[in-house]
Amino acid sequence: MNNFIVIVPTYNNFDTIQSVVDDVLSHGHNLIVIDDGSSKPLSDILIKNEKLIIERHSLNKGKGQAIITGTKKAKELGYTHVVSLDGDGQHLASQAKVLIDAYEDETIIIGARNFDISNVPKGSKFGRWFSNFWASWDTGYEITDSLSGFRIYPVSILDLPIKTSRFDWEMEVIVRHADSGKPIKEVLIECYYPTSEDRVSHFRKFWDTAAIVWVHIQILPLKWLRYFLKLLGLKK
């Protein structure tokens, strides 16, 4: 576990971020919180701890860029992998060990949430199915929760030619990772899904979904090209 550090990208999750930090630290993990331009600096809010590092963007740059910032800091500190989880309280730090125990070299591990629980809106289930279809098509792996933000990333993701920086980044990173010949794996995790009244989400259903679809549209021609080259015996 010494090669892993937890990173939490967060933006204005003032009601939940301290409990998320406490949860992570209670399980013995070192932690980097990436304050993605919150209206109040989290360094003024979070309780100081020797295992906690806070990195701040002066402006909101998006979840993907926050994860990149956290991963760069982790690499600088000598870590080889990061465990990314969200700051809204949905993810349980106890499940990080489930991902770590399943880890294999240079693999992205996705924590597939158990959605057979109450409080999950039907729209979320449909959105997940739609995203999973394209994620599975583009990566070649069966993916059942492509929208999960609870993941392990090797720091080698910093070398991928990723062009996105917001929620669409989480889709592009798995596609680019798979295209580089590296594996993706899922493990089932438990999570807490708050009611719609209690949940703070910055995901814009139309625009962020459209951005995710655009990722696939851009990559699709390359997929077909590789497919035909393989048929012709010009590519393995």
DRENTORVO-921886 format. One record per residue (C-alpha): y, x, z negated. Coordinates in nm, 2 decimals. Layout:
<atoms>
ATOM     yy     xx     zz
ATOM      Y      X      Z
...
</atoms>
This chain:
<atoms>
ATOM     yy     xx     zz
ATOM   0.00   0.00   0.00
ATOM   0.23   0.30  -0.03
ATOM   0.29   0.29   0.35
ATOM   0.43  -0.06   0.33
ATOM   0.77  -0.19   0.22
ATOM   0.89  -0.55   0.22
ATOM   1.20  -0.64   0.42
ATOM   1.38  -0.97   0.38
ATOM   1.64  -1.07   0.65
ATOM   1.87  -1.33   0.51
ATOM   2.19  -1.51   0.59
ATOM   2.37  -1.74   0.33
ATOM   2.04  -1.82   0.15
ATOM   2.24  -1.81  -0.18
ATOM   2.02  -2.07  -0.36
ATOM   1.69  -1.89  -0.29
ATOM   1.74  -1.52  -0.23
ATOM   1.73  -1.41  -0.60
ATOM   1.41  -1.60  -0.66
ATOM   1.26  -1.45  -0.34
ATOM   1.36  -1.10  -0.46
ATOM   1.22  -1.16  -0.80
ATOM   0.89  -1.28  -0.65
ATOM   0.86  -0.97  -0.43
ATOM   0.94  -0.73  -0.71
ATOM   0.70  -0.91  -0.95
ATOM   0.41  -0.81  -0.72
ATOM   0.51  -0.44  -0.73
ATOM   0.66  -0.40  -0.38
ATOM   0.96  -0.20  -0.29
ATOM   1.21  -0.41  -0.11
ATOM   1.49  -0.39   0.15
ATOM   1.71  -0.70   0.17
ATOM   1.91  -0.72   0.49
ATOM   2.23  -0.92   0.43
ATOM   2.31  -1.04   0.79
ATOM   2.68  -1.11   0.74
ATOM   2.66  -1.36   0.46
ATOM   2.99  -1.52   0.36
ATOM   2.95  -1.35   0.02
ATOM   2.80  -1.00   0.00
ATOM   2.46  -1.01  -0.16
ATOM   2.53  -0.68  -0.34
ATOM   2.77  -0.87  -0.56
ATOM   2.51  -1.14  -0.63
ATOM   2.17  -0.99  -0.66
ATOM   2.05  -0.84  -0.99
ATOM   2.03  -0.46  -0.95
ATOM   1.68  -0.30  -0.94
ATOM   1.56   0.05  -0.87
ATOM   1.31  -0.09  -0.62
ATOM   1.57  -0.29  -0.43
ATOM   1.78  -0.17  -0.14
ATOM   2.05  -0.39   0.02
ATOM   2.16  -0.33   0.38
ATOM   2.45  -0.54   0.50
ATOM   2.59  -0.63   0.84
ATOM   2.96  -0.70   0.83
ATOM   2.90  -0.98   1.09
ATOM   2.60  -1.20   1.15
ATOM   2.39  -1.03   1.42
ATOM   2.08  -1.25   1.42
ATOM   1.74  -1.23   1.25
ATOM   1.59  -1.00   1.50
ATOM   1.87  -0.74   1.46
ATOM   1.83  -0.77   1.08
ATOM   1.46  -0.69   1.10
ATOM   1.54  -0.39   1.32
ATOM   1.80  -0.27   1.06
ATOM   1.54  -0.31   0.79
ATOM   1.27  -0.13   0.99
ATOM   1.50   0.16   1.07
ATOM   1.58   0.20   0.70
ATOM   1.21   0.18   0.62
ATOM   1.13   0.45   0.87
ATOM   1.42   0.67   0.73
ATOM   1.26   0.64   0.39
ATOM   0.92   0.75   0.52
ATOM   0.74   0.41   0.55
ATOM   0.51   0.34   0.84
ATOM   0.50  -0.04   0.82
ATOM   0.72  -0.32   0.70
ATOM   0.62  -0.66   0.57
ATOM   0.88  -0.91   0.68
ATOM   0.93  -1.24   0.50
ATOM   1.21  -1.50   0.50
ATOM   1.48  -1.55   0.24
ATOM   1.46  -1.93   0.22
ATOM   1.17  -1.93  -0.03
ATOM   0.91  -2.07   0.20
ATOM   0.70  -1.75   0.19
ATOM   0.51  -1.65  -0.12
ATOM   0.51  -1.28  -0.20
ATOM   0.15  -1.31  -0.33
ATOM   0.04  -1.35   0.03
ATOM   0.17  -1.01   0.13
ATOM  -0.15  -0.86   0.00
ATOM  -0.35  -1.09   0.24
ATOM  -0.16  -0.94   0.53
ATOM  -0.19  -0.58   0.40
ATOM  -0.57  -0.62   0.34
ATOM  -0.61  -0.73   0.70
ATOM  -0.41  -0.45   0.85
ATOM  -0.55  -0.23   1.13
ATOM  -0.37   0.06   1.29
ATOM  -0.06  -0.02   1.51
ATOM  -0.13  -0.39   1.47
ATOM   0.13  -0.67   1.43
ATOM  -0.02  -0.91   1.17
ATOM   0.11  -1.26   1.17
ATOM   0.08  -1.48   0.86
ATOM  -0.03  -1.81   1.00
ATOM   0.10  -2.08   0.77
ATOM  -0.12  -2.36   0.64
ATOM   0.06  -2.66   0.78
ATOM  -0.19  -2.92   0.65
ATOM   0.05  -2.99   0.37
ATOM   0.32  -3.26   0.30
ATOM   0.69  -3.22   0.39
ATOM   0.61  -3.07   0.73
ATOM   0.80  -3.28   0.99
ATOM   0.62  -3.38   1.31
ATOM   0.88  -3.21   1.52
ATOM   0.80  -2.88   1.35
ATOM   0.43  -2.92   1.44
ATOM   0.51  -3.00   1.80
ATOM   0.75  -2.70   1.83
ATOM   0.48  -2.48   1.68
ATOM   0.22  -2.60   1.94
ATOM   0.46  -2.55   2.23
ATOM   0.56  -2.20   2.12
ATOM   0.20  -2.10   2.05
ATOM   0.09  -2.20   2.40
ATOM   0.33  -1.96   2.56
ATOM   0.28  -1.69   2.30
ATOM  -0.09  -1.69   2.36
ATOM  -0.04  -1.69   2.74
ATOM   0.20  -1.40   2.74
ATOM   0.01  -1.18   2.48
ATOM  -0.35  -1.25   2.57
ATOM  -0.42  -1.33   2.21
ATOM  -0.50  -1.66   2.05
ATOM  -0.19  -1.72   1.83
ATOM  -0.17  -2.03   1.62
ATOM   0.17  -1.97   1.44
ATOM   0.40  -1.77   1.67
ATOM   0.70  -1.90   1.48
ATOM   0.59  -1.75   1.14
ATOM   0.84  -1.50   1.00
ATOM   0.58  -1.36   0.76
ATOM   0.45  -1.06   0.94
ATOM   0.36  -0.69   0.93
ATOM   0.52  -0.47   1.18
ATOM   0.44  -0.10   1.25
ATOM   0.77   0.10   1.27
ATOM   0.67   0.17   1.63
ATOM   0.83  -0.16   1.73
ATOM   1.15   0.04   1.73
ATOM   1.04   0.20   2.05
ATOM   0.99  -0.13   2.24
ATOM   1.23  -0.24   2.51
ATOM   1.35  -0.55   2.34
ATOM   1.66  -0.72   2.46
ATOM   1.69  -1.01   2.22
ATOM   1.84  -1.01   1.87
ATOM   1.81  -1.36   1.71
ATOM   1.52  -1.59   1.65
ATOM   1.39  -1.52   2.01
ATOM   1.34  -1.16   1.90
ATOM   1.03  -1.27   1.70
ATOM   0.87  -1.39   2.02
ATOM   0.98  -1.10   2.24
ATOM   0.85  -0.84   1.99
ATOM   0.49  -0.97   2.00
ATOM   0.50  -1.00   2.38
ATOM   0.63  -0.65   2.42
ATOM   0.39  -0.51   2.16
ATOM   0.09  -0.67   2.34
ATOM   0.22  -0.54   2.67
ATOM   0.23  -0.19   2.53
ATOM  -0.15  -0.22   2.47
ATOM  -0.13  -0.27   2.10
ATOM  -0.31  -0.55   1.91
ATOM  -0.20  -0.86   1.74
ATOM  -0.39  -1.03   1.46
ATOM  -0.34  -1.35   1.25
ATOM  -0.45  -1.43   0.90
ATOM  -0.42  -1.76   0.72
ATOM  -0.16  -1.78   0.44
ATOM  -0.04  -2.04   0.20
ATOM   0.33  -2.12   0.19
ATOM   0.58  -2.35   0.03
ATOM   0.75  -2.60   0.27
ATOM   1.05  -2.76   0.10
ATOM   1.17  -3.11   0.18
ATOM   1.44  -3.13   0.45
ATOM   1.70  -3.19   0.18
ATOM   1.62  -2.87   0.00
ATOM   1.56  -2.64   0.30
ATOM   1.83  -2.42   0.44
ATOM   1.75  -2.32   0.80
ATOM   1.98  -2.15   1.06
ATOM   1.73  -2.23   1.34
ATOM   1.91  -2.43   1.61
ATOM   1.64  -2.66   1.75
ATOM   1.78  -2.68   2.11
ATOM   1.95  -2.35   2.16
ATOM   1.71  -2.12   1.98
ATOM   1.41  -2.30   2.14
ATOM   1.58  -2.26   2.48
ATOM   1.62  -1.89   2.40
ATOM   1.25  -1.85   2.32
ATOM   1.16  -2.03   2.64
ATOM   1.39  -1.79   2.83
ATOM   1.19  -1.49   2.69
ATOM   0.88  -1.63   2.86
ATOM   1.06  -1.71   3.18
ATOM   1.18  -1.36   3.22
ATOM   0.84  -1.21   3.14
ATOM   0.63  -1.44   3.35
ATOM   0.69  -1.26   3.69
ATOM   0.57  -0.94   3.54
ATOM   0.26  -1.11   3.41
ATOM   0.17  -1.25   3.75
ATOM   0.24  -0.91   3.91
ATOM   0.00  -0.74   3.66
ATOM  -0.26  -1.01   3.72
ATOM  -0.26  -0.96   4.10
ATOM  -0.27  -0.58   4.06
ATOM  -0.57  -0.62   3.84
ATOM  -0.74  -0.84   4.10
ATOM  -0.67  -0.58   4.37
ATOM  -0.82  -0.31   4.14
ATOM  -0.49  -0.13   4.11
ATOM  -0.45  -0.18   3.74
ATOM  -0.69  -0.19   3.45
</atoms>
